[in-house]
Amino acid sequence: MRAGGTRARLARLRDAMREHEIAAYLVPSSDPHQSEYVPEHWARRQWMSGFTGSAGELVVGLEGGGLWTDGRYHLQARQQLRGSGLKLFPVGDRDVPTLEEHLAKTLPRGAAVGVDPAVVSMKRTRRIARKFAPAGVTLKPIDENLVDAVRGPVPGRRARAPVAPLPTRFSGESSASRLRRVRRAMRGRKADALVVTTLDAIAWLFNVRGSDVAYNPVVIAYAVVTPDEAVLHVDRGKLDAAAEAHLRRTVRIEPYAGIRRTLRGLGRRKAAVWIDPETTSLMCARHLEGAKPILAPSPIPRMKARKNAVELAGIRAAHRRDGAVMVRFLHWLERSVPAGGVTEMSAAAKLDGLRAAGERFRGLSFPTIAGYADHGAIIHYSVDEASDIPLRPEGLFLVDSGGHYLDGTTDVTRTLLLGGRPTDAQRDSYTRVLKGHIAIATARFPAGTTGARLDTLARAALWQSGRDYPHGTGHGVGAFLNVHEGPQSISHRSTEVPLEPGNIQSNEPGYYEPGAFGIRIENLVEVVKDEAIAPRDFLRFDTLTLCPIEKRLVDPELLSAGERGWLDAYHARVLDTLGPDLDGDERAWLEGACAPLEVS
């Protein structure tokens, strides 16, 4: 979007702000379900600012405004905000105030900051209010979303993507069984009801999948679970006979908008209602007036993150098929780039097409990131016709991609040398990233360890040379569900939730040299019990992703004997597993890519 369009939209929003007598308006990235990725009709921050990253909060003042986003998007945000009049507040940089600190400092006493209560969580609301109080600034909920008022009707808002039941041969557990587990947790909290607002939790609980949100196989819905029944609030137009029959075994189906009536009923009964303050919106909390709130994390995310044996077997099978796709793509890329005519967009399209032809494929798990040269330094780079550039047989090419399959979700990043010789800086940086990757892959840690304690292992080799990367080392991944899944992660910002057997995590350290190149090596790993040091209760990681790592960028002298042994053993496993699935030329290419690392 051009800066002029952004300025015009901001001007119209400021007119609406004056009508509501507010000095600033908060536009989060989230939707009524506190989602990271949102459908187009709820992508309000993107529409208003022009910034397309998945994370960030926009504040519009009567004069000026600002966007707060994390290190994954600093370069992208600087480019996309140029000329808009909005200031970037790069979260994580030194001396950058938080959104709350900035507003408390710059707004006069008595000023009000408006927000739609449907798109801000209870926890976020309370944190803002605490920061505002000493400065005499207030948060003012406005039930009409002012961005929607300015934007008007959005095409496709009423689209009805069908709901698809997920058979137990893929989920490994019936919805009735999952509800029994949830109700046991409710009894432990003495809860009369549990309100479920997050879309992946609902999909997991009722064994359904959908396509309401691009790249996320979820259904827009709310759910309320009581000891006697479960109520699903969903647009009935999404349900065919098969979906309705599947759901009616365990669920009473009500209209999506009826969630307010259900919540008000719980309030009138003065029910003890379990709500997760981090994922429940202020709107929902207001409709629960009169209820006895039990404020605690929902039990569902940890249940969902501990994959069962059927899910784990499916995830491994999906990774084998996905690995063969990656090999076919890398083989094609190596032959095609020297011939000319390959661009970032056409390379991404080729990979997407190879995946789409695969067995049990249901869609990409996120838009394929294909960043050549300096574009690789934009961590979540999104190529389009305006930014697309040709690939040449030299330099680095970063490809981050993944797919949803009926039996699992994949996410893999490889940094490739397209030809020529790498620079000393590229080789050194790549090898240090690889050392961090291997440190996570080979880590052994006691049960109860959080990802924050492991994150340092991935950064140590980079830190020794004064380098770092501005994102976490690993996120959870769903089982044919969202590619970003909590509550556990591997990050210095990690929650207090420990890693547990059955968790699927990414292992993706990186390094980014603005204006030059980007490096990231990503595999998915499973958390498993470490039987080698039993009877002590230790855990380790088992690598799931099967795809060659670019050896031409490795400096063997920087690797220890153990690290070289890990790389050779990993490549031997990749070849043994994927070789039978490939034809002659592809297998021959894979044999070369997986040959032992040469040490001078």
NUNU-702976 format. One record per residue (C-alpha): residue in three letters; x, y, z negated. Coordinates in steps of 0.5 Angstrom, whole numbers, plus 500, padded with zeros to 3 digits. Layout:
BEGIN
ALAXYZ
...
//
This chain:
BEGIN
MET500500500
ARG503507502
ALA504512496
GLY499517499
GLY493511498
THR496510491
ARG496518489
ALA489518492
ARG486512488
LEU490515481
ALA486522483
ARG479518483
LEU481515477
ARG483521473
ASP476524475
ALA473518471
MET477519465
ARG475526464
GLU468524464
HIS469519459
GLU473524455
ILE480520455
ALA487522455
ALA490516458
TYR487509461
LEU490502460
VAL490497466
PRO493491464
SER494485469
SER490480466
ASP482479467
PRO477477462
HIS480470461
GLN487473459
SER490470466
GLU497471468
TYR495470475
VAL488473477
PRO483473483
GLU483479488
HIS477482485
TRP480482478
ALA487485481
ARG486492478
ARG493494476
GLN495492483
TRP490495487
MET491502483
SER499502482
GLY501498489
PHE505494484
THR504486486
GLY508483481
SER504478476
ALA506481470
GLY506489468
GLU501494465
LEU499500468
VAL497507464
VAL494512467
GLY494519464
LEU491525466
GLU498528469
GLY502522471
GLY503515468
GLY507509468
LEU508502469
TRP511497464
THR514490467
ASP519485465
GLY526484468
ARG523479474
TYR520485477
HIS525491476
LEU527492483
GLN521490486
ALA517495482
ARG522501483
GLN521499491
GLN513499490
LEU512505486
ARG516510490
GLY512516491
SER506514487
GLY508519481
LEU508513477
LYS514512472
LEU517505471
PHE519503464
PRO523497465
VAL522492459
GLY528489456
ASP533495458
ARG536499452
ASP532505449
VAL526503453
PRO520505449
THR514500449
LEU507502452
GLU504504445
GLU510507442
HIS510512449
LEU503514448
ALA503515441
LYS509520442
THR507523448
LEU499524446
PRO496529442
ARG493528435
GLY486526436
ALA487523444
ALA483517446
VAL486511450
GLY481508454
VAL481500456
ASP476495458
PRO474491452
ALA474485457
VAL481485459
VAL485486453
SER485481447
MET484481440
LYS491481438
ARG493486443
THR488491441
ARG490490434
ARG497491436
ILE496498440
ALA491500434
ARG497499429
LYS502503433
PHE497509435
ALA494510427
PRO500514425
ALA500519431
GLY492520430
VAL491516437
THR485512438
LEU483506443
LYS477507446
PRO473501449
ILE469503455
ASP465497457
GLU465500465
ASN471498468
LEU473505471
VAL478502476
ASP472498479
ALA468504478
VAL473507483
ARG474501487
GLY467499489
PRO465493491
VAL470488493
PRO469483499
GLY469476497
ARG467477489
ARG461473490
ALA465467493
ARG463460490
ALA469456491
PRO467449489
VAL468445483
ALA472438484
PRO472433478
LEU479430477
PRO478422476
THR481419470
ARG486415474
PHE490422475
SER488425468
GLY489419464
GLU484421459
SER476422460
SER473429458
ALA469425452
SER476423449
ARG479430450
LEU473433446
ARG473428441
ARG480430439
VAL478437440
ARG473436435
ARG478433430
ALA482439430
MET475443429
ARG474439423
GLY481440420
ARG479448420
LYS472447418
ALA470450424
ASP463450427
ALA465452434
LEU471453438
VAL471458444
VAL475457450
THR476462454
THR483460458
LEU481457465
ASP487452465
ALA484449458
ILE477449461
ALA480445467
TRP484440462
LEU478439457
PHE473437462
ASN477434468
VAL475439473
ARG479443478
GLY477449483
SER480454487
ASP477461484
VAL484463483
ALA490463488
TYR495458487
ASN492456480
PRO487450481
VAL482453476
VAL475455475
ILE472461472
ALA468459466
TYR468460459
ALA466454454
VAL464453447
VAL465447443
THR461445437
PRO460438433
ASP454436437
GLU455439444
ALA459443449
VAL457448453
LEU460450460
HIS458457462
VAL460457470
ASP457459476
ARG452454478
GLY453455485
LYS460452485
LEU457445483
ASP455440488
ALA451434486
ALA458430484
ALA461436480
GLU454437476
ALA453429475
HIS461429472
LEU460435467
ARG453433465
ARG456427461
THR459431456
VAL457438457
ARG451443457
ILE451448463
GLU449455463
PRO450461467
TYR457464467
ALA454471464
GLY450467459
ILE457467455
ARG455473451
ARG448470449
THR451464446
LEU456468442
ARG451473439
GLY447466437
LEU453464434
GLY454471430
ARG447471428
ARG448464425
LYS454466421
ALA457460424
ALA465459423
VAL468460429
TRP475458431
ILE478464436
ASP485464439
PRO486472438
GLU491472443
THR487469449
THR480472446
SER478478449
LEU475484445
MET469483449
CYS468476446
ALA470478439
ARG465484439
HIS459479441
LEU461475435
GLU459480430
GLY456477424
ALA460470425
LYS466468420
PRO472468425
ILE477463424
LEU483466427
ALA488461430
PRO492459436
SER487454440
PRO489447439
ILE488445447
PRO494448449
ARG499444445
MET494438447
LYS495439454
ALA502440454
ARG503433451
LYS502429458
ASN500422457
ALA503416460
VAL498417467
GLU500424468
LEU507423467
ALA507417472
GLY503421477
ILE508427476
ARG514423477
ALA511420484
ALA509427486
HIS516429485
ARG519424489
ARG514426495
ASP516433494
GLY523431494
ALA523428501
VAL519434503
MET525439501
VAL530434504
ARG526435511
PHE526442510
LEU534443508
HIS536438514
TRP531443519
LEU534449516
GLU541447517
ARG540445524
SER536451526
VAL539457523
PRO545457527
ALA541457533
GLY537463532
GLY530465531
VAL529463524
THR527469519
GLU525469511
MET517468513
SER518463518
ALA523459514
ALA517459508
ALA512457513
LYS516451515
LEU517449508
ASP509450506
GLY507446513
LEU511440511
ARG508440504
ALA501441506
ALA502435511
GLY504431504
GLU500425501
ARG495428495
PHE497435497
ARG492440494
GLY496447495
LEU502451494
SER503452486
PHE505459488
PRO507463494
THR514461497
ILE520465495
ALA525466501
GLY530471499
TYR536472504
ALA542476502
ASP540482498
HIS533480498
GLY535474493
ALA536479488
ILE529481487
ILE527475482
HIS520474485
TYR521477492
SER515476496
VAL516477504
ASP511480508
GLU512483516
ALA515489513
SER520486509
ASP522480513
ILE529479516
PRO533474520
LEU537468517
ARG544468520
PRO549463519
GLU552466513
GLY551468506
LEU546466501
PHE539464501
LEU534463495
VAL528459496
ASP523458490
SER517453492
GLY512448489
GLY506444490
HIS500442487
TYR498435488
LEU493431485
ASP498427481
GLY502433479
THR505440480
THR512441482
ASP517448482
VAL524447485
THR529453487
ARG535452491
THR540457493
LEU543455499
LEU550457503
LEU547458510
GLY554458513
GLY561461513
ARG565461506
PRO562464500
THR565470497
ASP569469490
ALA564472486
GLN558468489
ARG562462488
ASP564464481
SER557466479
TYR554460482
THR558455478
ARG557459472
VAL549458473
LEU550451475
LYS554450468
GLY548453464
HIS543448468
ILE547442466
ALA548445459
ILE540444459
ALA539438463
THR544434458
ALA542438451
ARG540433445
PHE536437440
PRO532435433
ALA525434434
GLY522441432
THR527445436
THR524451439
GLY526453446
ALA529460443
ARG535455440
LEU536452447
ASP536458451
THR543460449
LEU546454452
ALA544456459
ARG547463458
ALA554461455
ALA558461461
LEU555467464
TRP556471458
GLN563469458
SER564473464
GLY560479462
ARG554477466
ASP546475464
TYR539474467
PRO533478466
HIS528472465
GLY527466461
THR530459462
GLY524455463
HIS517455462
GLY512449461
VAL508446468
GLY501443468
ALA499436471
PHE496439477
LEU495445473
ASN498452473
VAL505452474
HIS506457468
GLU504453462
GLY505454455
PRO505455449
GLN512452449
SER518455453
ILE525456453
SER527463452
HIS530468447
ARG522470447
SER520463446
THR514462441
GLU515458435
VAL512452438
PRO517447438
LEU518442444
GLU515436444
PRO515429448
GLY511429454
ASN512437455
ILE514439462
GLN519445463
SER523448468
ASN530449467
GLU532455472
PRO538459470
GLY540465475
TYR544471476
TYR542477481
GLU547482484
PRO542488486
GLY544489493
ALA548483494
PHE545476493
GLY541472488
ILE542465485
ARG538461481
ILE538453480
GLU531450478
ASN529443476
LEU523441472
VAL525436466
GLU521432462
VAL522432454
VAL523425452
LYS525422445
ASP533421445
GLU533413443
ALA541413444
ILE541416437
ALA535413434
PRO533412428
ARG534420428
ASP529424431
PHE532427437
LEU530429443
ARG533430450
PHE531432457
ASP530427463
THR530431470
LEU524430475
THR526434481
LEU530430486
CYS533435491
PRO541436493
ILE544442489
GLU549446494
LYS556443493
ARG559448498
LEU558454492
VAL561450487
ASP568451484
PRO570444481
GLU575447477
LEU570451473
LEU566445471
SER569440466
ALA569432467
GLY563431464
GLU559437468
ARG562434475
GLY560427472
TRP553429471
LEU552433478
ASP555426482
ALA550422478
TYR544426479
HIS546426487
ALA547419487
ARG540418483
VAL537423489
LEU540419494
ASP538412491
THR530415490
LEU529419496
GLY533415501
PRO528410503
ASP523415504
LEU527418510
ASP529417517
GLY536416520
ASP538423521
GLU535426515
ARG538420511
ALA545421514
TRP544429512
LEU542427505
GLU548422504
GLY553428506
ALA549433501
CYS549427495
ALA557425496
PRO561426490
LEU564433489
GLU571433492
VAL576436487
SER583438489
//
